[in-house]
Amino acid sequence: MNSFEEMLLNYFTKEQLDKIQKTRIVIMGCGGLGSNGAISLTRTGFKNFILIDYDKVEISNLNRQAYFLHQIGMPKVKALKENLLKINPDCNIEEYEEKITPENIEIFMNKGDIIMEAVDSAQTKTLILNTAIKLNKKIVSASGVCGYGNSEKIKIKRFNNISIVGDFESDNSLFKPYAPKVIAISNIQCDEILRMVLYE
């Protein structure tokens, strides 16, 4: 246990931290939700991650995603791994620079215990949710993360193994994404993951 992990015992019991550290999180999409979520989960004590994203860091991402100027052009999964290891160098991280497809999604999901859905495409979102239901996987998804000035509309809908966070109305084809709301929803997703681990 390194000094960062020892510090976390000020916030969790040993039993709680063991549960957190043994949980494998599959982050599907490493953009605004996924990159910020991975940072928060690492700071909370999670250390086993499977990162999936086919994209590279662009300057247009930096208004809301957890990357830096020097990482422009890097695959998001590699840049995010680099950032997580700066928080906890003992993280175990698998990264896959791939698109999520019907052919590979079950392979990715079966690598983890809890899925964080963090993609933009409605079609891919539906694929992820339907596959999680089929495999009986715990999943935290998001719906309606764009715009600003209406954070009071953010809510959580829970049923069975699924939690969905968002305002459920701000479609990304109509509204632009801004850091405050994207990161707020991402962090609520992380809080839901923590609840699933410690209370379910």
N, C-alpha and C positions, 0 to 999 in steps of 0.2 A: 504494500500500500504506500503510495507516494504522499508527499506533503499535502497536495491538493485534496486527495481522497481522505486523508486524516482530518483535514479541516471540515469536511462534510459531516463528520460525526458530531459536530456542534449543532447540526440541524436534523439529523436522522439517528435512530438507533442503529446498532450494528446489524440487526436483523432486517430493518428497512433498507439500509444501504446495500446489503447483500442481494436483496430482491431486485433493487434498481440495477445493480451492476450485472446481474445475471440475465436481465431482459435484453433481447435482441430487437432492435428497432429497424424496420425497413422504411426508408424515406424515399418515396416515389415522387421524384421531382425536386430539384435542388435550386429552385428560384427563390422568390420572395418568402414564401411560406416555409419551404424545406430548408433553405440555408439558415434563416433566422431560428427556425425550430431546432435544428441540429445544434446550434450554439447554446440555446437555452437548455436543451436536454443534457448536453455535456456539462454545463455549469451545475445542473441538478444532480449529476452523478452517474447518468447513463454513460456507458462506455463501449457498447457493442452495436455497431451501425452497419447497415447495408445501404449504400448510397447509389441511386439510379438516376441518371440524367444524360441525355445525348448531346447537350448544348455546351457552348463555350461562353466564358464571361465576356460581356460586351459593356461598353461604357454606359449604355442606356439602362443597364441593370443596377447601376450603383446608387440610384435614388431610393432603393428599397431592399436590395439583396445584400447579404453579409460577405461582400467581397471588396477588394481594394484595387486601386489603379494599377499597381504592379502585376495584378493577376489577369488583366485583360488579355484575352486570347487563350488562356488556359482552359482545359475542360473543367466544367463546374465541379464535377466529382473530385477531381484532384485538388483544385483550389480549396474546396470545403474541407477535405481531409487535412490539408496543410493547416487550416485555421483551427480545426478541432484539436489537433495535436499540440497546438500552442497553449491550449487551455489544460488539457490532460494528455501528457505524452504517452500514457499507457492505454489509450483508447485502441480498440480493435476495430478496424474499419476496412470493409470490402467496398471497392468502388467499381461501378459498371457504367461505362460510357455507351449506353445503349438506349434505344427507344423501347418503351413498354408496349408489347404486342400480345395478341391472344396466344401466340406460340410460346412466349417466355414468361408470362406473368405468374403462372403457378410456380414455376421454378424459383422466381424471386420471392414470392410471398412465403413459400415454405422454408426460406432461410431465416425467417424471423418469428417473433412472438406477437408483435403489435405493428400494424401498418400505419404510417403517417402519409395520407394522400395529400399531395402538394403540387398537382399538375394544373395547367391552364385549360387544356382541351376538354370540352364537355364529353366528347366521345370516349376519351381515355379515362376520365373520371368515372363514367358509367361502367366501363370495363373493370376498373379497379374495385368499385363497390360490389358489382355482381359477382366477381371472383372471390372477394372476401366473404360474401354470404355463402357461396358454394363451399368454400374451404372452412367455414366456421371460424374465421380469423377476427380478432379484435382489430378495429380500424377507427381512426379519427380522420374525418374528411373536412372539407371547407366548401362553403357556397356563399358567394356574395362578399368579396373582400376589397372591392375597389371604391374609389371616391374618398370623400373626407367630410367631417362635420356632422356625422350621424352615428357615432359610435354607440349611442344609447340603443340602437336597433340590433346590436350584435346579441345573438342568443345561441344556446346549445340545444340541439334536439338529440335525444338518446332513445335508442330502441335496440334490444338484444345486445349484440357486441359492437354496435355502431354508434359513434357520436359524430354529429355534423355541426360545425361552428360557422357562423357568419350572419349577415343580415338577410340572406336568402332573396335578395332583389337586385343588387348592384352588379349586373352582368359586365364582364370585362370587355365586351364589344361596344358597350355604351359609355363606360366610365374608365378613367385611367387609374392605375394603382399608385398609391402614395404610401410612404414608409409608415406613418403612424397607425393607419388602419390595418395594413398588411401584417405588420409586426405584432399588433395587438391580437389579431385573430390567430396568428401563428403561436403566440405564447399561450392563448387559451387552449389551442390544440395540445400543447405540451402539458398543460395543467390537467387536461383530460387523460393523457397518457399516464401521468403520475398517479392520478386517481385510480385508473384501471389496475396499475401495478400494486398499489398499497391497500386498496379497499375492496377489490373484487377477488 
